[in-house]
Amino acid sequence: MAKVALLIGVSEYEPGLNSLPGAVKDVEAMQRVLVNPEMGGFAMADITVLKNSQRQEIEDAIYHLFSNRQKDDLLLFYFSGHGIKDDRGKLYLSTRATKTQNGKLVTPSAVAASVLHDNINDSRSQRQVVILDCCFSGAIAQGMTVKDAGIINVQEQLGGKGRAILTSSTSTQYSFEQEGSELSIYTRYLVEGIETGAADKDTDGWISIDELHEYASTKVQEAAPAMTPKFYPVEEGHKILLAKSPKDDPKLKYRKEVENRINRGKFTIPARRMLNSLRLQLKLTSEIADAIEAEVKQPYQEYQHKLEEYEATLVETIAAETTLSETTFNDLRDYQQYLGLRDEDVASIEERISGQQKPTVVIEQTPVPPEQNQNNHFEFEVVTVNAKGEPINRSRKRAEFFSENLGNGVVLEMLAIPGGQFLMGSPENEPEREDSESPQHTVTVQPFFMGKFPVTQNQWAIVAALKRVNIDLNPEPSNFKGANRPVEQVSWDDAIEFCARLSNKTGKTYRLPSEAEWEYACRAGTTTPFYFGETITTDLANYHGNYTYNSGPKGESRGQTTDVGKFPPNPFGLFDMHGSIWKWCQDAWHENYKGAPTDGSTWVSDNDYRLLRGGSWNDFPWYCRSAIRVRRARDLRDHAVGFRVVVVRGRT
């Protein structure tokens, strides 16, 4: 049996623009613990380390890692650096020469995940570990390095027999470099779990791959709750033994007891006394025991420091502006996201600080709604921009709506969408268009009502608690928590079940929009790529702002969902049709519009693929166009996928 590893660290691509200095340090740290005979037990000659290498060198090394291996050989592939997806959603690993052109990946400059996949599948080894400390973009944020953007099903692209895949975060989350540390957050705790033996949860003297994941995942979420490391075991992959741990080491015994007794970085008085006694029993010096406790406390303390930063910022903000404007409030929310703080922690700080202030402090927890009156109409402002993204017109509009009372103070606002005709699809001269958007064709749509916002998490929770119709629903599926954020991580079947339960409760027929209804409602009488005009900006929608469309500007990449209603609506009064989250439609997937219905009805098929429209917080701007349409499996649950509902007019 051989133990062979390939460790790759890529610190930058497009030199000077996307630096990840910790990536090279990550591979050095992994090499250190793997070659240690008391830990990984890999022979130095059996570990290949590549730092800032070219594509061909990386692909050759991948081939040699997996070729001519035996069934029982343990193979480890580790990558730290940038992950990128192309315009088709395919995953690539960066190299020193990786570059983009006109906002698109130059694919020959990167290593396709399919190269790794094919070599894995061709290997006879049935013990394979893949560790990806990366996500899928190359944006840089102050104080941290963003390494993710895109909807990627990692298990689908890299899955197989006898394999364990560990990733630093989900397919649509940010993965962070840590200020003040040489290593990325994720690799730091992988190494710590092996080096200290703390990942050996069952104390059998071995660290299995699932134990290592559990340890690193717990530590990462203590230090950076916005990251969620994921584990994809295939067949017996979770049982693979990666490293040894000291079975009777007193330092390890003390660490495990500290891990068990610590609570939010502190010890109760009884716990403190038990630990003091254990120090004596294990004959540990104060210096050694204190150092162990300090290491265990560190992620808690790092998170506490971020909370203190937020609290100090809030106090200073309130001192300067006793009644917070909507702009200031939104800036505070963005600052919270930048720090990676939980909603519940921020809420407690805001409640405490607000209660201490003598002047009235208004901290909005929900979007400020448009001006409403007693006749179920509301007024709103529509913004139009030029090709550079500069506002050239602002107009007031008025729309009809009704409110569906879901209970517990939660309502679902449904806007009246007038009937009419429109040209569906994109013209051949529209930048970044795809063949699936052809041919353009005239569609006549009957009047209907559509949700003013995507379905929110508080609306989902109410309906998910209703009596089951066909399938069970997770009451809290979303990764990015927030009552007024859109619900995500819901499949097409989940959305259908939501509509069925809501229909039973209300007596109305709620459903997903047909694809034609969705595009008609999104365009709202416009014919440009976006309902704002020829381009889009991050002042108008939530998408990957490091990329541009046409002559539009770069902007902010928020890295997660935002509360619904944060951005201006379209001429029908609908919010968040561009970006935010992808939205399910009722239709089955068709490759193009040949044979499509022209009456706005749902286009059915016997395939299991469904449609998503509108783009998301994590996508390039051209994926947010009114005409964009993508194919996804009906059981997809992703952090960038949600939905909105419609109901036929006359049924209010």
C-alpha positions in Angstrom: 0.0 0.0 0.0 1.3 3.4 -1.0 0.4 6.9 0.4 0.8 9.5 -2.3 -0.1 13.2 -2.2 -0.2 16.1 -4.6 -0.3 19.6 -2.9 -1.0 22.6 -5.1 -0.8 26.2 -4.0 -1.6 29.1 -6.4 -1.1 32.5 -4.8 -2.3 34.6 -7.8 -3.6 34.8 -11.2 -3.8 37.9 -13.4 -0.7 39.0 -11.4 -1.2 42.1 -9.3 -5.0 41.7 -9.3 -5.8 38.6 -7.4 -3.3 37.7 -4.7 -3.6 34.8 -2.3 -0.3 34.9 -0.5 -1.5 32.3 2.0 -2.0 29.6 -0.6 1.7 28.7 -0.8 1.9 28.7 3.0 -1.1 26.4 3.1 0.7 23.7 1.0 3.8 24.0 3.1 1.8 23.5 6.3 0.0 20.5 4.8 3.3 19.0 3.7 4.7 19.5 7.2 2.0 17.4 9.0 1.8 14.8 6.2 5.5 13.9 6.2 5.7 13.7 10.0 6.0 10.0 10.8 3.9 10.5 14.0 1.1 12.2 12.0 0.5 11.7 8.3 3.3 9.1 7.8 3.8 10.0 4.1 7.3 9.6 2.6 8.8 12.9 1.5 9.4 11.3 -2.0 5.7 10.5 -2.3 4.5 14.1 -1.9 4.6 16.4 -4.9 4.3 20.1 -4.0 3.6 22.7 -6.8 3.7 26.4 -6.1 2.3 28.9 -8.6 2.7 26.4 -11.5 1.5 26.5 -15.1 -1.5 24.5 -16.3 0.5 21.8 -18.1 2.7 21.1 -15.1 -0.4 20.8 -12.8 -2.2 18.5 -15.3 0.8 16.3 -15.6 1.1 16.1 -11.8 -2.6 15.1 -11.6 -2.1 12.4 -14.1 0.9 11.0 -12.3 -0.9 11.1 -8.9 -3.7 8.8 -10.1 -2.2 6.6 -12.8 -0.7 3.2 -12.2 -2.1 2.9 -8.7 -3.3 -0.1 -6.7 -6.7 -0.6 -5.1 -5.5 0.0 -1.6 -3.3 3.0 -2.3 -4.2 6.2 -0.4 -4.2 9.2 -2.8 -4.5 12.8 -1.5 -5.2 15.8 -3.8 -5.0 19.2 -2.1 -5.6 22.6 -3.8 -5.4 26.0 -2.2 -6.0 29.0 -4.5 -8.7 30.5 -6.7 -11.5 28.5 -8.2 -13.2 30.0 -11.2 -16.2 29.1 -13.3 -16.7 29.7 -17.0 -19.8 31.2 -18.6 -21.3 27.7 -18.7 -20.9 27.1 -15.0 -18.0 24.7 -15.3 -15.5 24.7 -12.5 -11.8 25.4 -13.1 -8.8 25.6 -10.8 -6.5 28.6 -11.3 -2.9 28.4 -12.4 -0.2 31.1 -12.4 -1.2 32.1 -15.9 -5.0 32.0 -15.4 -6.6 35.2 -16.9 -10.0 36.6 -17.9 -10.9 38.5 -21.1 -13.9 40.7 -21.3 -15.1 39.4 -18.0 -14.9 35.7 -19.1 -12.4 33.1 -18.2 -9.8 32.2 -20.8 -10.3 28.5 -20.3 -7.0 27.2 -21.7 -5.2 29.2 -18.9 -6.9 27.1 -16.1 -7.2 23.5 -15.1 -10.7 22.1 -15.8 -12.2 20.2 -12.9 -13.1 17.6 -15.5 -9.3 16.8 -15.9 -9.2 16.0 -12.2 -12.4 14.0 -12.5 -11.3 12.0 -15.4 -8.0 11.0 -13.8 -9.7 10.1 -10.6 -12.2 7.8 -12.5 -9.3 6.2 -14.4 -7.5 5.3 -11.2 -7.6 1.9 -9.6 -7.3 3.4 -6.1 -10.4 3.2 -4.0 -9.1 5.5 -1.2 -9.0 9.0 -2.6 -9.2 12.2 -0.7 -9.8 15.6 -2.5 -9.4 18.8 -0.4 -10.4 22.1 -2.1 -9.6 25.2 -0.1 -11.1 27.4 -2.7 -14.4 28.6 -4.1 -15.1 30.0 -7.4 -14.0 33.6 -8.2 -11.0 35.9 -7.8 -12.4 39.0 -6.1 -10.5 40.7 -3.4 -12.1 42.3 -0.4 -10.4 44.4 2.2 -8.9 42.3 4.9 -9.9 39.0 3.3 -9.5 37.3 0.0 -12.7 36.1 -1.7 -12.3 32.8 -3.5 -15.9 31.9 -4.6 -18.6 32.9 -7.1 -21.0 30.6 -8.9 -23.6 27.8 -8.7 -21.4 24.7 -8.7 -22.5 21.1 -7.7 -19.1 19.9 -6.4 -20.3 16.4 -5.8 -21.7 16.1 -9.3 -18.5 17.3 -10.9 -16.0 15.5 -8.7 -17.9 12.6 -7.2 -17.1 8.8 -7.5 -16.4 5.6 -5.6 -14.3 5.3 -2.5 -13.8 9.0 -2.3 -14.0 11.9 0.2 -14.3 15.5 -1.0 -13.8 18.3 1.5 -14.4 21.9 0.6 -13.7 25.1 2.6 -17.2 26.3 2.0 -20.4 25.6 0.1 -20.5 26.1 -3.7 -21.9 29.6 -3.4 -20.2 31.0 -0.3 -17.2 33.1 0.2 -14.0 31.4 1.5 -11.9 33.8 3.4 -8.2 34.4 4.0 -7.6 35.4 7.6 -6.0 38.7 8.5 -3.0 38.2 10.7 -2.6 34.5 9.8 -0.2 32.9 7.3 -2.8 30.2 6.5 -6.3 30.3 5.2 -9.0 29.7 7.9 -9.9 26.3 6.6 -6.4 24.9 6.1 -5.3 26.4 9.5 -7.8 24.1 11.3 -7.1 21.1 9.1 -3.5 21.3 10.1 -4.3 22.0 13.7 -6.6 19.0 13.9 -3.8 16.7 12.6 -0.8 18.4 14.4 -2.4 18.5 17.8 -4.4 15.2 17.4 -7.5 17.1 18.4 -9.4 15.8 15.4 -9.3 12.3 16.8 -12.8 12.4 18.2 -13.1 8.8 19.2 -9.5 8.7 20.7 -8.6 5.5 18.8 -5.2 6.9 17.8 -6.3 7.6 14.2 -7.9 10.6 12.5 -10.4 9.5 9.9 -11.4 12.0 7.1 -14.8 12.6 8.6 -13.3 13.3 12.0 -10.9 15.8 10.4 -13.8 17.5 8.6 -15.9 17.7 11.8 -13.0 19.3 13.7 -12.1 21.8 11.0 -15.8 22.7 10.2 -16.5 23.4 13.9 -13.5 25.6 14.3 -14.1 27.5 11.0 -17.7 28.3 12.1 -16.5 29.6 15.4 -14.1 32.0 13.7 -16.0 32.8 10.6 -19.7 31.8 10.8 -20.3 33.0 7.2 -18.3 29.9 6.0 -19.8 26.4 6.0 -17.2 23.7 5.1 -18.8 20.8 3.3 -18.1 17.1 3.2 -19.0 14.8 0.3 -18.2 11.1 1.2 -18.8 8.6 -1.5 -19.1 4.9 -0.7 -16.7 4.3 2.3 -14.9 7.6 1.8 -15.7 8.9 5.3 -13.8 6.0 6.9 -10.5 6.7 5.2 -7.7 7.0 7.9 -5.6 10.0 7.0 -3.3 10.5 10.0 -2.3 9.1 13.4 -2.8 10.9 16.7 -1.0 10.4 20.0 -3.2 8.0 21.9 -2.2 8.7 25.5 -0.7 12.2 25.1 -1.5 14.3 28.3 -1.6 17.5 26.2 -4.2 16.0 23.9 -6.3 14.8 26.8 -6.2 18.2 28.3 -7.1 19.9 25.0 -10.1 17.6 24.5 -11.4 18.4 28.0 -10.9 22.1 27.3 -12.8 21.7 24.0 -15.7 20.0 25.9 -15.9 22.6 28.8 -15.5 25.8 26.9 -18.7 27.8 26.3 -18.4 30.9 24.0 -14.8 31.3 25.0 -15.3 31.0 28.7 -15.4 28.4 31.5 -17.9 28.1 34.4 -16.5 28.2 37.9 -16.9 24.4 38.3 -15.3 23.8 34.8 -12.4 26.0 35.8 -11.7 24.1 38.9 -12.0 20.7 37.2 -9.5 21.9 34.6 -7.1 23.1 37.3 -7.3 19.7 38.9 -6.7 18.0 35.5 -3.6 20.0 35.0 -2.1 18.6 38.2 -3.3 15.1 37.4 -1.7 15.1 33.9 1.5 16.9 35.3 1.2 19.8 32.8 3.0 23.0 33.5 1.0 26.2 33.7 2.7 27.5 30.6 1.7 24.4 28.5 -1.9 24.3 29.8 -2.4 28.0 29.3 -1.0 27.8 25.8 -3.5 25.0 25.0 -6.4 27.0 26.4 -5.3 30.1 24.4 -5.3 28.1 21.2 -8.8 26.7 21.9 -10.1 30.1 22.8 -8.6 31.8 19.7 -11.5 31.4 17.2 -14.0 32.6 19.9 -11.9 35.6 20.6 -11.5 36.5 16.9 -15.3 36.4 16.5 -15.7 38.5 19.7 -13.3 41.0 18.3 -15.4 41.4 15.2 -18.5 41.9 17.4 -16.7 44.6 19.3 -15.8 46.3 16.0 -19.4 46.3 15.0 -20.6 47.6 18.3 -18.0 50.5 18.3 -19.1 51.3 14.7 -22.8 51.4 15.7 -22.1 53.6 18.7 -20.2 56.1 16.5 -22.9 56.0 13.8 -25.7 56.7 16.3 -23.7 59.6 17.8 -23.4 61.1 14.3 -27.0 60.3 13.1 -29.5 59.8 15.9 -32.2 58.6 13.4 -30.6 56.3 11.0 -31.4 56.8 7.3 -32.2 53.9 5.0 -28.7 54.4 3.4 -26.9 54.3 6.7 -28.9 51.2 7.8 -28.0 49.4 4.6 -24.4 50.3 5.0 -24.5 48.8 8.5 -25.9 45.6 7.1 -23.2 45.4 4.5 -20.6 46.0 7.2 -22.1 43.1 9.2 -21.8 40.9 6.1 -18.2 42.1 5.6 -17.4 41.0 9.2 -19.3 37.7 8.8 -21.5 38.3 11.8 -24.6 36.3 12.7 -28.0 38.1 12.5 -28.9 37.2 16.1 -25.6 38.5 17.5 -26.0 41.8 15.7 -29.6 42.1 16.8 -28.6 41.8 20.5 -26.0 44.5 20.0 -28.4 46.8 18.3 -31.1 46.3 20.9 -28.6 47.0 23.7 -27.1 50.1 22.1 -30.4 51.5 20.9 -31.9 51.2 24.4 -29.0 53.2 25.9 -29.6 56.2 23.6 -31.7 59.1 24.8 -32.5 60.3 21.2 -34.9 58.1 19.1 -33.0 55.6 17.1 -34.7 54.0 14.1 -33.0 50.8 13.0 -35.1 49.3 10.3 -35.4 45.5 10.4 -37.4 45.3 7.1 -37.2 47.2 3.8 -39.0 50.6 4.0 -42.1 49.9 1.8 -43.2 52.2 -1.0 -45.9 54.7 -0.1 -49.2 52.8 0.4 -52.8 53.9 0.8 -56.1 52.4 1.9 -57.2 51.5 -1.7 -54.6 48.7 -2.1 -52.4 50.8 -4.4 -48.8 51.9 -3.8 -46.6 54.4 -5.4 -42.9 53.8 -6.3 -40.0 55.2 -8.2 -38.6 53.6 -11.4 -34.9 54.3 -12.4 -33.6 54.2 -15.9 -29.9 54.3 -16.7 -27.7 54.9 -19.8 -25.1 52.5 -21.2 -22.6 53.6 -18.6 -25.0 52.9 -15.7 -25.7 56.6 -15.0 -29.3 57.5 -14.0 -31.0 59.4 -16.8 -34.6 59.3 -15.7 -36.7 58.8 -12.6 -40.4 58.4 -12.8 -43.2 57.7 -10.3 -45.5 54.7 -10.9 -48.6 53.3 -9.2 -49.6 49.6 -8.9 -52.5 47.6 -7.5 -51.9 44.9 -5.0 -53.6 42.7 -2.4 -52.1 41.3 0.8 -52.4 37.6 1.8 -52.4 37.2 5.6 -50.3 34.2 6.4 -50.6 34.5 10.1 -48.3 35.6 12.9 -48.2 39.1 11.4 -46.6 37.8 8.1 -48.2 38.9 4.9 -47.6 38.0 1.2 -48.1 41.1 -1.1 -49.3 40.2 -4.6 -49.0 42.8 -7.4 -51.4 43.1 -10.3 -49.7 42.4 -13.6 -51.7 43.7 -16.5 -52.2 41.5 -19.6 -50.5 42.3 -22.9 -48.1 41.2 -25.7 -44.4 41.2 -25.7 -41.4 39.9 -27.7 -39.9 37.0 -25.7 -36.2 36.1 -26.0 -33.2 38.3 -26.9 -32.2 39.9 -30.3 -29.1 38.5 -32.0 -27.2 41.7 -31.3 -27.7 41.6 -27.5 -24.3 41.2 -25.8 -23.6 37.9 -24.1 -26.9 36.4 -25.4 -27.2 32.6 -25.6 -28.7 30.4 -28.3 -31.4 29.1 -25.9 -32.9 32.6 -26.0 -33.9 32.2 -29.6 -35.9 32.6 -31.7 -37.6 35.7 -30.5 -41.4 35.3 -30.7 -44.5 37.3 -29.7 -46.4 36.0 -26.7 -49.8 37.2 -25.4 -50.1 37.1 -21.6 -53.3 37.2 -19.6 -53.5 39.4 -16.4 -52.2 37.8 -13.2 -50.9 38.6 -9.8 -47.2 38.1 -8.9 -45.4 38.3 -5.5 -43.9 41.8 -5.1 -40.8 40.1 -3.7 -39.3 36.6 -3.8 -40.7 34.4 -1.1 -39.0 35.4 2.1 -37.8 33.2 4.9 -40.5 34.2 7.3 -43.2 33.5 4.7 -41.6 30.1 4.0 -41.5 29.2 7.7 -45.3 29.9 8.1 -46.3 27.9 5.0 -43.8 25.1 5.8 -45.6 24.6 9.1 -48.9 23.9 7.3 -50.2 20.4 6.6 -48.2 18.4 4.2 -49.6 17.8 0.7 -47.0 15.7 -1.1 -43.6 16.1 0.5 -42.0 17.3 3.8 -40.5 20.8 3.9 -37.5 22.0 5.8 -38.8 25.0 7.8 -35.3 26.7 7.8 -33.5 25.7 4.6 -31.6 28.9 4.0 -27.9 29.4 4.4 -28.0 33.2 4.7 -30.4 33.7 7.6 -32.8 36.6 7.9 -36.5 36.8 8.2 -36.8 39.3 5.2 -34.1 37.7 3.1 -35.3 35.4 0.3 -35.6 31.8 1.1 -33.0 29.7 -0.7 -31.8 26.1 -0.9 -35.2 25.1 -2.0 -35.7 22.7 -4.9 -38.3 23.0 -7.6 -40.4 20.3 -5.9 -40.1 22.2 -2.6 -41.5 25.3 -4.3 -44.3 23.3 -5.8 -45.2 21.9 -2.3 -45.1 25.5 -0.9 -47.6 26.6 -3.6 -49.9 23.6 -2.9 -49.9 24.3 0.9 -50.6 28.0 0.3 -53.4 27.2 -2.1 -55.0 24.9 0.5 -54.8 27.6 3.2 -56.1 30.5 1.1 -58.6 28.8 -1.4 -56.7 30.5 -4.2 -54.6 28.7 -6.8 -51.0 29.7 -6.2 -48.3 28.4 -8.4 -44.9 29.2 -9.9 -45.0 31.5 -12.9 -44.7 30.1 -16.4 -41.4 31.1 -18.1 -43.3 33.5 -20.4 -45.1 35.1 -17.4 -41.8 35.5 -15.7 -40.1 37.3 -18.6 -43.1 39.4 -19.3 -43.3 40.5 -15.7 -39.5 41.1 -15.5 -39.4 43.2 -18.7 -42.5 45.2 -17.6 -42.8 46.8 -21.1 -39.0 47.3 -21.6 -37.0 45.7 -24.5 -33.5 46.4 -23.2 -31.3 43.7 -21.6 -32.4 44.9 -18.2 -35.5 46.7 -17.1 -33.2 49.5 -15.9 -31.8 49.9 -19.5 -28.7 48.9 -21.5 -26.7 47.9 -18.4 -26.9 47.2 -14.7 -25.1 48.4 -11.6 -24.8 47.2 -8.0 -26.8 50.2 -6.9 -29.7 48.7 -8.8 -29.3 44.9 -8.1 -27.3 42.3 -6.1 -24.9 40.4 -8.3 -21.2 39.8 -8.7 -20.0 43.4 -9.0 -16.4 42.7 -10.0 -17.7 42.1 -13.5 -19.3 44.5 -15.9 -21.9 44.5 -18.7 -21.4 46.6 -21.8 -20.0 50.0 -20.6 -21.4 49.7 -17.1 -19.1 50.1 -14.1 -17.7 47.6 -11.7 -19.3 47.7 -8.3 -19.8 45.9 -5.0 -19.8 42.1 -4.6 -21.9 41.6 -1.4 -21.2 37.8 -1.3 -24.7 36.8 -0.1 -28.3 37.6 -0.3 -29.8 40.8 1.0 -33.2 41.7 2.4 -35.9 41.9 -0.3 -36.8 45.3 -1.5 -33.4 46.9 -1.0 -33.1 47.9 -4.7 -35.4 49.9 -7.0 -38.4 48.0 -8.6 -39.3 47.6 -12.2 -42.1 49.5 -14.0 -44.7 46.9 -12.7 -43.5 47.5 -9.1 -41.7 44.1 -8.8 -38.5 44.0 -6.7 -35.4 41.8 -7.2 -36.2 40.4 -10.6 -32.6 40.9 -11.6 -30.0 39.3 -9.3 -30.6 38.4 -5.6 -31.5 34.8 -6.2 -32.3 32.6 -9.2 -36.1 32.0 -9.5 -37.8 28.7 -10.4 -40.4 28.7 -13.2 -43.1 26.1 -13.7 -41.9 25.0 -17.1 -39.7 22.0 -18.0 -36.5 22.9 -19.8 -36.3 23.2 -23.6 -33.2 23.9 -25.5 -34.7 26.9 -27.3 -38.0 28.5 -28.2 -38.8 26.4 -31.3 -42.4 25.2 -30.8 -42.9 27.3 -27.6 -46.5 28.3 -26.7 -47.5 31.9 -27.6 -50.3 32.3 -25.0 -48.1 32.6 -21.9 -48.9 29.1 -20.7 -46.6 26.6 -19.1 -44.5 24.5 -21.5 -44.4 20.9 -20.3 -42.1 18.0 -21.1 -41.3 14.6 -19.6 -37.7 15.5 -18.7 -36.6 16.2 -15.1 -34.8 19.5 -15.9 -36.5 22.8 -14.9 -35.9 26.5 -15.5 -34.2 29.2 -13.5 -34.5 32.9 -14.4 -33.0 36.2 -13.3 -29.5 35.5 -12.0 -28.3 35.8 -8.4 -26.0 37.6 -5.9 -23.3 35.3 -7.0 -23.4 35.6 -10.8 -22.0 37.7 -13.6 -24.2 40.7 -14.7 -25.0 39.0 -18.0 -26.6 36.2 -16.1 -29.1 38.7 -14.7 -30.5 39.8 -18.1 -34.3 39.7 -18.6 -33.8 37.0 -21.3 -31.4 34.7 -19.5 -32.6 31.1 -18.9 -30.6 28.2 -17.4 -31.3 24.5 -17.0 -31.1 22.9 -13.6 -32.2 19.5 -12.1 -35.5 19.8 -10.3 -33.9 18.6 -7.0 -31.2 21.3 -7.0 -30.9 23.0 -3.6 -28.4 25.9 -3.7 -27.7 29.1 -1.8 -28.5 31.1 -4.8 -31.9 29.5 -5.7 -35.4 30.6 -4.6 -38.7 31.5 -6.2 -41.7 33.8 -6.3 -45.3 32.9 -6.7 -48.3 33.9 -8.9 -52.0 33.6 -8.7 -54.6 34.1 -11.5 -56.4 37.5 -11.4 -60.0 37.4 -10.2 -59.1 35.0 -7.4 -58.2 37.6 -4.8 
